Amino acid sequence: MKSELELRGVQQRFHARGVASGYITAVDDVSFTLAAKPPQVVSLVGQSGSGKSTIARNVLGLQKPTAGSVLYGGKDIFKLSRAEYDAYRRDVQPVFQDPYAIFNPFYRVDRVLWKALKKFGLTKSRSKGLELIEESLRAVRLEPENVLGRYPHQLSGGQRQRIMLARVHMLRPSFIIADEPVSMLDAQVRKHFLDILLDFQREHAMTTLFITHDLSTVYYLGGEVMVINKGQIVERGPVSTVMHEPSHPYTKLLLDSIPQPDPDARWTSRISVDELEERADAKAAPAPEAPIL
Ligand SMILES: Nc1ncnc2c1ncn2[C@@H]1O[C@H](COP(=O)(O)OP(=O)(O)OP(=O)(O)O)[C@@H](O)[C@H]1O
């Protein structure tokens, strides 16, 4: 268990056709540190294509940066010894947007949990293993008897996501890298999920990097936020400060783009039923025949 995960001057370029330079810079000189102590929640927020998932892939060691380094306990993750790499793989756990892709549809969901137990050598005893699985399922507010023995398609999206959180709970990593984990969940299930992450921070001292394009989720989680635009981190600070006193023009733009419900506002222009029918008729009318040349 290491105390720090650090990105130092990370740059990620990809070859791209149709661009004069022949490449795009998805991540542009990004540096930040995630500390394990005290445990923190840090959100990385930015619009689609700003480089968030690429950073997640860099941190998880799935994509080697073109320049700069990702350091775990001060060591470059792409230069770790086998034993150090195994420790890092256990200590830095991903949670992705679509857990469906992680489950094999032909196997019961239990397999994901048993495989984690085996891979990381948590126990050799079957009864102890089942005890750990059940404890972790309850920690993410799932009843073991309602999910064990089922196939992925027999669970809801929220249940599948919580099974991935149960896996995290069993492994007790120092860091969770969560890439858009709630964007496919409805508001209530989303809140459940975020509350579990906050429990993990408080009760099990886990630090989360939470990647999202949704500022309301950032607001709910609290902690710190980093704002990313075109591959660059343009602002970092406590959520309350950044939300109320944004210092970068891009953050202001992002905040201004949130629709504000106004109970006093009324729709001023109304479309009458007649008008709608007229439009439908116009659409249904056959197109004029093409002239014969
Ligand atoms: N493997 C790749 N090859 C080429 N270009 C890539 C690759 N991966 C990402 N990109 C490009 O890098 C840029 C950043 O992509 P990335 O997926 O990191 O953005 P994002 O902020 O996570 O977007 P979203 O919120 O839509 O997932 C985009 O222009 C994307 O098209």
The ligand as an SDF file (V2000), in Angstrom:
LIG
                    3D

 31 33  0  0  0  0  0  0  0  0999 V2000
   -6.9310    5.0140  -28.8580 N   0  0  0  0  0  0  0  0  0  0  0  0
   -7.1510    6.2150  -29.3910 C   0  0  0  0  0  0  0  0  0  0  0  0
   -6.7470    6.4940  -30.6470 N   0  0  0  0  0  0  0  0  0  0  0  0
   -6.9510    7.7240  -31.1860 C   0  0  0  0  0  0  0  0  0  0  0  0
   -7.5640    8.7440  -30.5480 N   0  0  0  0  0  0  0  0  0  0  0  0
   -7.9880    8.5080  -29.2970 C   0  0  0  0  0  0  0  0  0  0  0  0
   -7.8230    7.2470  -28.6580 C   0  0  0  0  0  0  0  0  0  0  0  0
   -8.3530    7.3260  -27.4080 N   0  0  0  0  0  0  0  0  0  0  0  0
   -8.8450    8.5670  -27.2770 C   0  0  0  0  0  0  0  0  0  0  0  0
   -8.6390    9.2790  -28.4030 N   0  0  0  0  0  0  0  0  0  0  0  0
   -8.9940   10.6870  -28.6330 C   0  0  0  0  0  0  0  0  0  0  0  0
   -8.4670   11.4290  -27.5410 O   0  0  0  0  0  0  0  0  0  0  0  0
   -9.3580   12.4710  -27.1640 C   0  0  0  0  0  0  0  0  0  0  0  0
   -9.7100   12.3190  -25.6990 C   0  0  0  0  0  0  0  0  0  0  0  0
  -10.4940   11.1370  -25.5440 O   0  0  0  0  0  0  0  0  0  0  0  0
  -11.0350   10.6390  -24.1380 P   0  0  0  0  0  0  0  0  0  0  0  0
  -11.7940    9.3820  -24.3750 O   0  0  0  0  0  0  0  0  0  0  0  0
   -9.9100   10.6000  -23.1960 O   0  0  0  0  0  0  0  0  0  0  0  0
  -12.0150   11.8300  -23.7390 O   0  0  0  0  0  0  0  0  0  0  0  0
  -13.1270   11.8700  -22.5820 P   0  0  0  0  0  0  0  0  0  0  0  0
  -13.0140   13.2080  -21.9470 O   0  0  0  0  0  0  0  0  0  0  0  0
  -13.0040   10.6730  -21.7130 O   0  0  0  0  0  0  0  0  0  0  0  0
  -14.4580   11.7890  -23.4170 O   0  0  0  0  0  0  0  0  0  0  0  0
  -15.8710   11.0840  -23.0290 P   0  0  0  0  0  0  0  0  0  0  0  0
  -16.3980   11.8410  -21.8360 O   0  0  0  0  0  0  0  0  0  0  0  0
  -16.6950   11.2620  -24.2520 O   0  0  0  0  0  0  0  0  0  0  0  0
  -15.5580    9.6360  -22.7200 O   0  0  0  0  0  0  0  0  0  0  0  0
  -10.5430   12.3680  -28.0950 C   0  0  0  0  0  0  0  0  0  0  0  0
  -10.3520   13.2730  -29.1620 O   0  0  0  0  0  0  0  0  0  0  0  0
  -10.4840   10.9420  -28.5970 C   0  0  0  0  0  0  0  0  0  0  0  0
  -11.0600   10.8230  -29.8600 O   0  0  0  0  0  0  0  0  0  0  0  0
  1  2  1  0
  2  3  1  0
  2  7  2  0
  3  4  2  0
  4  5  1  0
  5  6  2  0
  6  7  1  0
  6 10  1  0
  7  8  1  0
  8  9  2  0
  9 10  1  0
 10 11  1  0
 11 12  1  0
 11 30  1  0
 12 13  1  0
 13 14  1  0
 13 28  1  0
 14 15  1  0
 15 16  1  0
 16 17  2  0
 16 18  1  0
 16 19  1  0
 19 20  1  0
 20 21  2  0
 20 22  1  0
 20 23  1  0
 23 24  1  0
 24 25  2  0
 24 26  1  0
 24 27  1  0
 28 29  1  0
 28 30  1  0
 30 31  1  0
M  END
$$$$
